[in-house]
Every structure is written in structure tokens, then in C-alpha cells.
Amino acid sequence: MTDASNPAFLIATLARLIEGARHIAVGAQSPIPGSAALLVRRRSSGATRVTVLGSRAHNSFTEGGRELFDCAAQGRIDVFFLGGGQIDGEANINLVGTGGYPRSAVRFPGSFGSAYLYFLVPRVILFREEHSRRLFVPKVEFISAPGWSPPEVYRPGGPVALLTGLCLFRYQRAAHRFALESVHPGHTLEEVRDHTGFDFDLPASVATTPTPDTETLGLIAEVGREIAEIYPQFAARLAAAA
């Protein structure tokens, strides 16, 4: 067992969201999603293909983003992960900046291919460890990638969940809004409400996010040694928390 402050907890939770995927792709600077993808691959005995951009051992692409986009357009990627400097209750994400576009006072890394992948990958998981009103806002200041599209727009892809350091939300595509699925151990519904700037739906009873069992923690320790090839500092943090 482990608590929600341990990165293994988030790895295990993400892995549950993406079980059964044929091909999981992970972008740069994503050690926790990358570890979750490798955990799913271990559980599938290698049946799940994992592509981690920036890796030599876990990336068969030779042209990076170009091949990633081609695979997505062909329907050959089942899962991708996105974050944002701002995320709102309709799952719109802002990767450009805040404080008055185009001369934004605060600049984020940039949209890159986020909108393209958001439209094409059927299971996009939004993920941020931070959970604050600065990040989760009523309405993003700039839409890098929209959470939903009108019915006449061809869009096989989109968000299915948002995982944070406090809780797990499921995205309701028909309603264009999030519903709280579970709150992590050691945290409360009131804490989630206090730190979330957008409205969300509530179930009749709020569940507690499950903690990983001993077998899963053992697999995550093995994954930590794999992910060290790309993220040595994160691997050290994961090992120290074990």
C-alpha cells in the first residue's frame, strides 16, 4: 500500500485508466504518464505498444512528432496524455499563456500538436499533479485545444478523464463537463471544491481512489528502472518513495 503523495500512486491510477490499449503514446517531459504506460505494457506481457518520445529504448519512431501525428491520423494510437497551464470545466486546455494574448504576461510552452491529437486520439487523459484555482479555471484565457466540438465536426478523439494530485474526474462528453469520480486518500471533497475553479458534477457517494497493491508496487519498481533511461531524477525520486 502507498499514499497519494507517492508518485507510484498516480502511476497506478493512470495505468487503470489506460488498461487494454493497443498503443499508448507519451510526449516529452511526462515521467508519470510514461511510467504508467510501461506498467500497462508489463501487465500485458508486451502486447501493448508504448511510444515514449525522447526515449531510445521505448520509441520505435525515427522522425519523432511527424510519425506520432501520422499514427494518430491512421487511428493507430489509442491513448495520449495532455496537460496545460490552464484547464477549464469543459476540458479546454491553454498551453499558450495568460495575461493578454498575443502579448501574454505569462508564457506557457506552446500548443505544438495538442489540438491535432485531442481531435484524433480516442482516449486522451488530462494529467497534472498540481491542483489549484490558478490551473483549474472557469474559462481558459486561450484555447490551445478544445475539449469538445459541435456534432457536425468529425472528431473521433477527446478527453476521457482528468487526474490530479487530489482526485480523479471523468469527462462527460455529452454534457461537456467533468464529474468527480474519486478523491485520493488523505484528501476531502471540500479540499477539491476549494482548489477547483470550475463547476463539476457529484455522484451520490464520492469514492476513495484505490491504492496500489503489493504486486503493483513491485511492478512499478521495475518500471522505475526502465524509465531511468529518460528520467533519471524522477526514477531516483520514485525509488526513494518506495
Contacts in CASP RR format, 6 or more apart in sequence:
PFRMAT RR
TARGET T0000
AUTHOR 0000-0000-0000
METHOD contacts of the structure
MODEL  1
MTDASNPAFLIATLARLIEGARHIAVGAQSPIPGSAALLVRRRSSGATRV
TVLGSRAHNSFTEGGRELFDCAAQGRIDVFFLGGGQIDGEANINLVGTGG
YPRSAVRFPGSFGSAYLYFLVPRVILFREEHSRRLFVPKVEFISAPGWSP
PEVYRPGGPVALLTGLCLFRYQRAAHRFALESVHPGHTLEEVRDHTGFDF
DLPASVATTPTPDTETLGLIAEVGREIAEIYPQFAARLAAAA
1 211 0 8 1.000
1 212 0 8 1.000
1 213 0 8 1.000
1 214 0 8 1.000
2 8 0 8 1.000
2 9 0 8 1.000
2 211 0 8 1.000
2 212 0 8 1.000
2 217 0 8 1.000
2 241 0 8 1.000
3 9 0 8 1.000
3 185 0 8 1.000
3 186 0 8 1.000
3 211 0 8 1.000
4 10 0 8 1.000
4 165 0 8 1.000
4 166 0 8 1.000
4 184 0 8 1.000
4 185 0 8 1.000
4 186 0 8 1.000
4 187 0 8 1.000
4 209 0 8 1.000
4 211 0 8 1.000
6 241 0 8 1.000
7 32 0 8 1.000
7 35 0 8 1.000
7 234 0 8 1.000
7 237 0 8 1.000
7 238 0 8 1.000
7 241 0 8 1.000
8 212 0 8 1.000
8 217 0 8 1.000
8 220 0 8 1.000
8 238 0 8 1.000
8 241 0 8 1.000
8 242 0 8 1.000
9 184 0 8 1.000
9 209 0 8 1.000
9 211 0 8 1.000
9 212 0 8 1.000
10 32 0 8 1.000
10 36 0 8 1.000
10 127 0 8 1.000
10 129 0 8 1.000
10 163 0 8 1.000
10 165 0 8 1.000
11 32 0 8 1.000
11 35 0 8 1.000
11 36 0 8 1.000
11 39 0 8 1.000
11 212 0 8 1.000
11 220 0 8 1.000
11 223 0 8 1.000
12 36 0 8 1.000
12 39 0 8 1.000
12 211 0 8 1.000
12 212 0 8 1.000
12 216 0 8 1.000
12 217 0 8 1.000
12 220 0 8 1.000
13 163 0 8 1.000
13 168 0 8 1.000
13 209 0 8 1.000
13 210 0 8 1.000
14 32 0 8 1.000
14 33 0 8 1.000
14 36 0 8 1.000
14 81 0 8 1.000
14 125 0 8 1.000
14 127 0 8 1.000
14 163 0 8 1.000
15 36 0 8 1.000
15 37 0 8 1.000
15 39 0 8 1.000
15 40 0 8 1.000
15 43 0 8 1.000
15 216 0 8 1.000
16 210 0 8 1.000
17 123 0 8 1.000
17 125 0 8 1.000
17 160 0 8 1.000
17 161 0 8 1.000
17 163 0 8 1.000
18 24 0 8 1.000
18 36 0 8 1.000
18 37 0 8 1.000
18 40 0 8 1.000
18 78 0 8 1.000
18 79 0 8 1.000
18 123 0 8 1.000
18 125 0 8 1.000
19 40 0 8 1.000
19 43 0 8 1.000
20 40 0 8 1.000
20 44 0 8 1.000
20 48 0 8 1.000
20 78 0 8 1.000
21 40 0 8 1.000
21 48 0 8 1.000
21 78 0 8 1.000
21 79 0 8 1.000
21 123 0 8 1.000
22 47 0 8 1.000
22 48 0 8 1.000
22 49 0 8 1.000
22 78 0 8 1.000
23 48 0 8 1.000
23 49 0 8 1.000
23 50 0 8 1.000
23 51 0 8 1.000
23 71 0 8 1.000
23 76 0 8 1.000
23 77 0 8 1.000
23 78 0 8 1.000
23 79 0 8 1.000
24 37 0 8 1.000
24 40 0 8 1.000
24 41 0 8 1.000
24 48 0 8 1.000
24 49 0 8 1.000
24 50 0 8 1.000
24 51 0 8 1.000
24 77 0 8 1.000
24 78 0 8 1.000
24 79 0 8 1.000
24 80 0 8 1.000
25 50 0 8 1.000
25 51 0 8 1.000
25 53 0 8 1.000
25 68 0 8 1.000
25 71 0 8 1.000
25 72 0 8 1.000
25 77 0 8 1.000
25 79 0 8 1.000
25 80 0 8 1.000
25 121 0 8 1.000
26 33 0 8 1.000
26 34 0 8 1.000
26 37 0 8 1.000
26 50 0 8 1.000
26 51 0 8 1.000
26 52 0 8 1.000
26 53 0 8 1.000
26 80 0 8 1.000
26 81 0 8 1.000
27 33 0 8 1.000
27 52 0 8 1.000
27 53 0 8 1.000
27 54 0 8 1.000
27 80 0 8 1.000
27 81 0 8 1.000
28 53 0 8 1.000
28 54 0 8 1.000
30 52 0 8 1.000
30 81 0 8 1.000
30 127 0 8 1.000
31 227 0 8 1.000
31 230 0 8 1.000
31 231 0 8 1.000
31 234 0 8 1.000
31 235 0 8 1.000
32 127 0 8 1.000
32 129 0 8 1.000
32 234 0 8 1.000
33 81 0 8 1.000
33 125 0 8 1.000
33 127 0 8 1.000
34 50 0 8 1.000
34 52 0 8 1.000
34 81 0 8 1.000
34 227 0 8 1.000
35 220 0 8 1.000
35 223 0 8 1.000
35 224 0 8 1.000
35 227 0 8 1.000
35 234 0 8 1.000
35 238 0 8 1.000
37 48 0 8 1.000
37 50 0 8 1.000
37 52 0 8 1.000
37 79 0 8 1.000
38 50 0 8 1.000
38 52 0 8 1.000
38 58 0 8 1.000
38 223 0 8 1.000
38 224 0 8 1.000
38 226 0 8 1.000
38 227 0 8 1.000
39 216 0 8 1.000
39 219 0 8 1.000
39 220 0 8 1.000
39 223 0 8 1.000
40 48 0 8 1.000
40 50 0 8 1.000
41 47 0 8 1.000
41 48 0 8 1.000
41 49 0 8 1.000
41 50 0 8 1.000
42 219 0 8 1.000
42 222 0 8 1.000
42 223 0 8 1.000
43 219 0 8 1.000
50 58 0 8 1.000
51 58 0 8 1.000
51 59 0 8 1.000
51 60 0 8 1.000
51 61 0 8 1.000
51 68 0 8 1.000
51 71 0 8 1.000
51 77 0 8 1.000
52 58 0 8 1.000
52 59 0 8 1.000
52 230 0 8 1.000
53 59 0 8 1.000
53 61 0 8 1.000
53 64 0 8 1.000
53 65 0 8 1.000
53 68 0 8 1.000
54 230 0 8 1.000
55 229 0 8 1.000
55 230 0 8 1.000
56 229 0 8 1.000
57 226 0 8 1.000
57 229 0 8 1.000
58 226 0 8 1.000
58 229 0 8 1.000
58 230 0 8 1.000
61 67 0 8 1.000
61 68 0 8 1.000
68 77 0 8 1.000
68 117 0 8 1.000
69 113 0 8 1.000
69 116 0 8 1.000
69 117 0 8 1.000
71 77 0 8 1.000
72 80 0 8 1.000
72 116 0 8 1.000
72 117 0 8 1.000
72 120 0 8 1.000
72 121 0 8 1.000
73 120 0 8 1.000
75 120 0 8 1.000
75 156 0 8 1.000
77 117 0 8 1.000
77 120 0 8 1.000
77 121 0 8 1.000
78 121 0 8 1.000
78 122 0 8 1.000
78 123 0 8 1.000
79 121 0 8 1.000
79 123 0 8 1.000
79 124 0 8 1.000
79 125 0 8 1.000
80 117 0 8 1.000
80 121 0 8 1.000
80 123 0 8 1.000
80 124 0 8 1.000
80 125 0 8 1.000
81 124 0 8 1.000
81 125 0 8 1.000
81 126 0 8 1.000
81 127 0 8 1.000
82 93 0 8 1.000
82 114 0 8 1.000
82 117 0 8 1.000
82 118 0 8 1.000
82 124 0 8 1.000
82 125 0 8 1.000
82 126 0 8 1.000
82 127 0 8 1.000
82 145 0 8 1.000
82 159 0 8 1.000
83 93 0 8 1.000
83 95 0 8 1.000
83 126 0 8 1.000
83 127 0 8 1.000
83 128 0 8 1.000
84 93 0 8 1.000
84 94 0 8 1.000
84 95 0 8 1.000
84 108 0 8 1.000
84 126 0 8 1.000
84 128 0 8 1.000
84 135 0 8 1.000
84 144 0 8 1.000
85 93 0 8 1.000
85 94 0 8 1.000
85 95 0 8 1.000
85 97 0 8 1.000
85 98 0 8 1.000
85 108 0 8 1.000
85 135 0 8 1.000
86 93 0 8 1.000
86 94 0 8 1.000
86 97 0 8 1.000
86 98 0 8 1.000
86 135 0 8 1.000
86 136 0 8 1.000
86 137 0 8 1.000
86 140 0 8 1.000
86 141 0 8 1.000
87 93 0 8 1.000
87 94 0 8 1.000
87 126 0 8 1.000
87 128 0 8 1.000
87 135 0 8 1.000
87 136 0 8 1.000
87 137 0 8 1.000
87 140 0 8 1.000
87 162 0 8 1.000
88 136 0 8 1.000
88 137 0 8 1.000
88 138 0 8 1.000
88 139 0 8 1.000
88 140 0 8 1.000
88 198 0 8 1.000
89 136 0 8 1.000
89 138 0 8 1.000
89 177 0 8 1.000
89 178 0 8 1.000
89 198 0 8 1.000
89 199 0 8 1.000
89 200 0 8 1.000
90 146 0 8 1.000
90 147 0 8 1.000
90 148 0 8 1.000
90 176 0 8 1.000
90 177 0 8 1.000
91 126 0 8 1.000
91 147 0 8 1.000
91 148 0 8 1.000
91 158 0 8 1.000
91 159 0 8 1.000
91 162 0 8 1.000
91 171 0 8 1.000
91 176 0 8 1.000
91 178 0 8 1.000
92 139 0 8 1.000
92 140 0 8 1.000
92 143 0 8 1.000
92 145 0 8 1.000
92 146 0 8 1.000
92 147 0 8 1.000
93 114 0 8 1.000
93 118 0 8 1.000
93 126 0 8 1.000
93 140 0 8 1.000
93 143 0 8 1.000
93 144 0 8 1.000
93 145 0 8 1.000
93 147 0 8 1.000
94 108 0 8 1.000
94 140 0 8 1.000
94 141 0 8 1.000
94 142 0 8 1.000
94 143 0 8 1.000
94 144 0 8 1.000
95 108 0 8 1.000
95 109 0 8 1.000
95 110 0 8 1.000
95 111 0 8 1.000
95 112 0 8 1.000
95 114 0 8 1.000
95 144 0 8 1.000
95 145 0 8 1.000
96 104 0 8 1.000
96 107 0 8 1.000
96 108 0 8 1.000
96 110 0 8 1.000
96 111 0 8 1.000
96 142 0 8 1.000
96 144 0 8 1.000
97 104 0 8 1.000
97 106 0 8 1.000
97 107 0 8 1.000
97 108 0 8 1.000
97 141 0 8 1.000
97 142 0 8 1.000
98 104 0 8 1.000
98 105 0 8 1.000
98 106 0 8 1.000
98 108 0 8 1.000
98 141 0 8 1.000
98 142 0 8 1.000
99 105 0 8 1.000
99 106 0 8 1.000
99 141 0 8 1.000
100 141 0 8 1.000
101 141 0 8 1.000
101 142 0 8 1.000
104 142 0 8 1.000
110 144 0 8 1.000
111 144 0 8 1.000
111 145 0 8 1.000
114 144 0 8 1.000
114 145 0 8 1.000
115 144 0 8 1.000
115 145 0 8 1.000
115 146 0 8 1.000
117 124 0 8 1.000
117 145 0 8 1.000
118 124 0 8 1.000
118 145 0 8 1.000
118 146 0 8 1.000
118 147 0 8 1.000
118 157 0 8 1.000
118 158 0 8 1.000
118 159 0 8 1.000
119 149 0 8 1.000
119 155 0 8 1.000
119 156 0 8 1.000
119 157 0 8 1.000
119 158 0 8 1.000
120 156 0 8 1.000
120 157 0 8 1.000
121 157 0 8 1.000
121 158 0 8 1.000
122 156 0 8 1.000
122 157 0 8 1.000
122 158 0 8 1.000
123 157 0 8 1.000
123 158 0 8 1.000
123 160 0 8 1.000
124 157 0 8 1.000
124 158 0 8 1.000
124 159 0 8 1.000
124 160 0 8 1.000
125 159 0 8 1.000
125 160 0 8 1.000
125 161 0 8 1.000
125 162 0 8 1.000
125 163 0 8 1.000
126 159 0 8 1.000
126 161 0 8 1.000
126 162 0 8 1.000
126 163 0 8 1.000
126 171 0 8 1.000
127 162 0 8 1.000
127 163 0 8 1.000
127 164 0 8 1.000
128 135 0 8 1.000
128 164 0 8 1.000
128 165 0 8 1.000
129 164 0 8 1.000
129 165 0 8 1.000
130 164 0 8 1.000
130 165 0 8 1.000
131 164 0 8 1.000
131 165 0 8 1.000
131 166 0 8 1.000
131 167 0 8 1.000
131 192 0 8 1.000
131 195 0 8 1.000
131 196 0 8 1.000
132 195 0 8 1.000
133 195 0 8 1.000
133 196 0 8 1.000
133 197 0 8 1.000
136 164 0 8 1.000
136 195 0 8 1.000
136 196 0 8 1.000
136 197 0 8 1.000
136 198 0 8 1.000
137 197 0 8 1.000
137 198 0 8 1.000
138 197 0 8 1.000
138 198 0 8 1.000
138 199 0 8 1.000
147 158 0 8 1.000
147 159 0 8 1.000
147 176 0 8 1.000
148 158 0 8 1.000
148 173 0 8 1.000
148 176 0 8 1.000
149 155 0 8 1.000
158 173 0 8 1.000
159 171 0 8 1.000
160 170 0 8 1.000
160 171 0 8 1.000
161 168 0 8 1.000
161 169 0 8 1.000
161 170 0 8 1.000
161 171 0 8 1.000
161 181 0 8 1.000
162 168 0 8 1.000
162 169 0 8 1.000
162 171 0 8 1.000
162 178 0 8 1.000
163 169 0 8 1.000
165 184 0 8 1.000
166 183 0 8 1.000
166 184 0 8 1.000
166 187 0 8 1.000
166 191 0 8 1.000
166 192 0 8 1.000
166 195 0 8 1.000
167 180 0 8 1.000
167 181 0 8 1.000
167 182 0 8 1.000
167 183 0 8 1.000
167 184 0 8 1.000
167 187 0 8 1.000
167 192 0 8 1.000
167 209 0 8 1.000
168 180 0 8 1.000
168 181 0 8 1.000
168 182 0 8 1.000
168 184 0 8 1.000
168 209 0 8 1.000
169 178 0 8 1.000
169 179 0 8 1.000
169 180 0 8 1.000
169 181 0 8 1.000
169 200 0 8 1.000
170 178 0 8 1.000
170 179 0 8 1.000
170 181 0 8 1.000
171 177 0 8 1.000
171 178 0 8 1.000
171 179 0 8 1.000
172 178 0 8 1.000
172 179 0 8 1.000
172 201 0 8 1.000
175 201 0 8 1.000
177 199 0 8 1.000
177 200 0 8 1.000
177 201 0 8 1.000
178 198 0 8 1.000
178 200 0 8 1.000
178 201 0 8 1.000
179 200 0 8 1.000
179 201 0 8 1.000
179 202 0 8 1.000
179 203 0 8 1.000
180 189 0 8 1.000
180 192 0 8 1.000
180 200 0 8 1.000
180 201 0 8 1.000
180 202 0 8 1.000
180 203 0 8 1.000
180 206 0 8 1.000
181 203 0 8 1.000
181 207 0 8 1.000
182 206 0 8 1.000
182 207 0 8 1.000
182 208 0 8 1.000
182 209 0 8 1.000
182 210 0 8 1.000
183 189 0 8 1.000
183 191 0 8 1.000
183 192 0 8 1.000
183 206 0 8 1.000
183 207 0 8 1.000
183 208 0 8 1.000
183 209 0 8 1.000
184 208 0 8 1.000
184 209 0 8 1.000
185 208 0 8 1.000
185 209 0 8 1.000
185 211 0 8 1.000
189 202 0 8 1.000
189 206 0 8 1.000
212 220 0 8 1.000
217 242 0 8 1.000
220 238 0 8 1.000
221 238 0 8 1.000
221 239 0 8 1.000
221 242 0 8 1.000
224 235 0 8 1.000
224 238 0 8 1.000
224 239 0 8 1.000
225 235 0 8 1.000
227 234 0 8 1.000
227 235 0 8 1.000
227 238 0 8 1.000
228 235 0 8 1.000
228 236 0 8 1.000
END
